[in-house]
Amino acid sequence: MKVTPILFSGPMVCALLREIEKPGTGKTQTRRVLSPDNIRFMRGGINEPIVKCTPTKEMLAEALEGARNMRLIEHVLTWDCPGAGYVMANLKYAPGDLLWVRETWCEGPIGRDGVVEDWREYFYRATDHDVMGIDDGDGFSVLNADGSLKSPWRPSIHMPRRASRLTLEVTDVRVERLQDISEEDAIAEGVSRIATVGGAGWQDYSGGVGFGDPRRSFLSLWDSLNEARGFGWDVNPWVVAVTFKVHRVNIDALLEKLTKYACEDGVDLSDRRSGEQSDPALGAAPVQALGEAGQAP
């Protein structure tokens, strides 16, 4: 079992929460561009140790040029490449892994006019829409030099593990071209249903009136996040498609429950995957042991 953070935008956090509240209506898949951030090349020969290395963008692009016979067995990806021959790589994600969600956040409490209005430890921009400023410790909001309220929100990349409220249990991993996404998978990506002139439809994330096809909705969502980075829909990049179950629980609270379950039931606690982010105390203890929505029964 490997434990790693994963970033989501506000709308996608809402889609994850929607899946918890009403299963089958929210987000249970995510696609990430195949990049040096989520792949390691594996090199070695007969009677030689396997060495992992992080490819440069240029190395990866060359290896993926004309890639054929893409195969994924657990977390080991292999393919044939005319320029590089046989390629073997290690993916960042594999079934059984746990991903703790990073989102835009801030610390509490929140106060106005000398009165603390909310004592919660953490707030989340995706759902806490009434948070206006930072409390100075005496119930007053911190101001900028021009007298305006100082924004309390911190980027998702800086969210500490202790503040995370959602954990994803990986159930399947595939590598495919972006445009290979099916209608069913587009819905699983969490695109929002809306009412349109023609009836029920799907949100246009570029600001239009909506679509009748969830794949077009996903296209607009994808381009809103990735086109400016050079990985738009028309580029049709290779992506890692991760399917997961959503659990409304902090990662460390979940791990504590899993460890307790494993110890009580005599589950083998040996680590199934190597890596500095692995949790050797967890092994094969199933998340289902925690009951509904990943919470302690």
Solvent accessible surface area in square Angstrom, and as a share of the most:
residue,aa,sasa,rsa
1,M,7,0.03
2,K,29,0.12
3,V,3,0.02
4,T,1,0.01
5,P,29,0.18
6,I,5,0.03
7,L,67,0.33
8,F,13,0.05
9,S,39,0.25
10,G,32,0.31
11,P,76,0.48
12,M,9,0.04
13,V,0,0.00
14,C,50,0.30
15,A,1,0.00
16,L,0,0.00
17,L,10,0.05
18,R,68,0.25
19,E,23,0.10
20,I,36,0.18
21,E,121,0.54
22,K,132,0.56
23,P,102,0.64
24,G,59,0.57
25,T,34,0.20
26,G,5,0.04
27,K,4,0.02
28,T,34,0.20
29,Q,14,0.06
30,T,5,0.03
31,R,11,0.04
32,R,59,0.22
33,V,13,0.08
34,L,8,0.04
35,S,23,0.15
36,P,25,0.15
37,D,110,0.57
38,N,9,0.05
39,I,0,0.00
40,R,88,0.32
41,F,12,0.05
42,M,27,0.12
43,R,133,0.49
44,G,46,0.44
45,G,39,0.37
46,I,159,0.81
47,N,155,0.80
48,E,105,0.47
49,P,106,0.67
50,I,85,0.43
51,V,90,0.52
52,K,95,0.40
53,C,42,0.25
54,T,76,0.44
55,P,2,0.01
56,T,69,0.40
57,K,153,0.65
58,E,128,0.57
59,M,66,0.30
60,L,7,0.04
61,A,62,0.48
62,E,107,0.48
63,A,4,0.03
64,L,20,0.10
65,E,127,0.57
66,G,40,0.38
67,A,17,0.13
68,R,131,0.48
69,N,88,0.45
70,M,44,0.20
71,R,99,0.36
72,L,48,0.24
73,I,132,0.67
74,E,130,0.59
75,H,39,0.17
76,V,41,0.24
77,L,0,0.00
78,T,16,0.09
79,W,0,0.00
80,D,37,0.19
81,C,5,0.03
82,P,92,0.58
83,G,63,0.61
84,A,53,0.41
85,G,38,0.37
86,Y,136,0.52
87,V,11,0.06
88,M,50,0.22
89,A,0,0.00
90,N,13,0.06
91,L,1,0.00
92,K,57,0.24
93,Y,10,0.04
94,A,4,0.03
95,P,61,0.38
96,G,21,0.20
97,D,2,0.01
98,L,0,0.00
99,L,1,0.00
100,W,13,0.04
101,V,1,0.01
102,R,48,0.18
103,E,3,0.01
104,T,40,0.23
105,W,4,0.01
106,C,3,0.02
107,E,65,0.29
108,G,23,0.22
109,P,41,0.26
110,I,8,0.04
111,G,2,0.02
112,R,72,0.26
113,D,129,0.67
114,G,31,0.29
115,V,95,0.55
116,V,36,0.21
117,E,96,0.43
118,D,42,0.22
119,W,192,0.67
120,R,112,0.41
121,E,116,0.52
122,Y,25,0.09
123,F,2,0.01
124,Y,23,0.09
125,R,137,0.50
126,A,12,0.09
127,T,55,0.32
128,D,15,0.08
129,H,148,0.66
130,D,97,0.50
131,V,12,0.07
132,M,109,0.49
133,G,4,0.04
134,I,55,0.28
135,D,20,0.10
136,D,72,0.37
137,G,63,0.61
138,D,104,0.54
139,G,0,0.00
140,F,107,0.45
141,S,30,0.20
142,V,48,0.28
143,L,102,0.51
144,N,61,0.31
145,A,120,0.93
146,D,118,0.61
147,G,45,0.44
148,S,52,0.33
149,L,74,0.37
150,K,92,0.39
151,S,70,0.45
152,P,10,0.06
153,W,44,0.15
154,R,105,0.38
155,P,75,0.47
156,S,19,0.12
157,I,88,0.45
158,H,121,0.54
159,M,0,0.00
160,P,29,0.18
161,R,79,0.29
162,R,143,0.52
163,A,1,0.01
164,S,3,0.02
165,R,36,0.13
166,L,0,0.00
167,T,0,0.00
168,L,0,0.00
169,E,20,0.09
170,V,2,0.01
171,T,57,0.33
172,D,55,0.29
173,V,12,0.07
174,R,77,0.28
175,V,20,0.12
176,E,27,0.12
177,R,83,0.30
178,L,0,0.00
179,Q,63,0.28
180,D,91,0.47
181,I,3,0.02
182,S,51,0.33
183,E,98,0.44
184,E,135,0.61
185,D,22,0.11
186,A,0,0.00
187,I,45,0.23
188,A,18,0.14
189,E,5,0.02
190,G,0,0.00
191,V,3,0.02
192,S,28,0.18
193,R,131,0.48
194,I,58,0.29
195,A,97,0.76
196,T,39,0.23
197,V,159,0.92
198,G,82,0.79
199,G,35,0.33
200,A,100,0.77
201,G,2,0.02
202,W,29,0.10
203,Q,62,0.27
204,D,16,0.08
205,Y,39,0.15
206,S,93,0.60
207,G,70,0.68
208,G,43,0.41
209,V,130,0.75
210,G,15,0.14
211,F,32,0.13
212,G,71,0.69
213,D,47,0.24
214,P,4,0.03
215,R,72,0.26
216,R,136,0.50
217,S,0,0.00
218,F,4,0.02
219,L,57,0.29
220,S,10,0.06
221,L,11,0.06
222,W,10,0.04
223,D,30,0.15
224,S,67,0.43
225,L,91,0.45
226,N,13,0.07
227,E,105,0.47
228,A,108,0.84
229,R,140,0.51
230,G,47,0.45
231,F,67,0.28
232,G,6,0.05
233,W,27,0.09
234,D,131,0.68
235,V,89,0.51
236,N,35,0.18
237,P,12,0.07
238,W,35,0.12
239,V,0,0.00
240,V,0,0.00
241,A,0,0.00
242,V,0,0.00
243,T,30,0.18
244,F,4,0.02
245,K,91,0.39
246,V,14,0.08
247,H,16,0.07
248,R,96,0.35
249,V,24,0.14
250,N,34,0.17
251,I,0,0.00
252,D,62,0.32
253,A,43,0.33
254,L,0,0.00
255,L,15,0.08
256,E,122,0.55
257,K,78,0.33
258,L,0,0.00
259,T,41,0.24
260,K,117,0.50
261,Y,64,0.24
262,A,0,0.00
263,C,83,0.50
264,E,121,0.54
265,D,88,0.46
266,G,67,0.64
267,V,38,0.22
268,D,98,0.51
269,L,56,0.28
270,S,67,0.43
271,D,52,0.27
272,R,130,0.48
273,R,27,0.10
274,S,92,0.59
275,G,45,0.43
276,E,177,0.79
277,Q,77,0.34
278,S,17,0.11
279,D,30,0.15
280,P,91,0.57
281,A,51,0.39
282,L,3,0.02
283,G,0,0.00
284,A,55,0.43
285,A,3,0.02
286,P,55,0.35
287,V,5,0.03
288,Q,109,0.49
289,A,33,0.26
290,L,6,0.03
291,G,35,0.33
292,E,155,0.69
293,A,27,0.21
294,G,0,0.00
295,Q,89,0.40
296,A,52,0.40
297,P,144,0.90
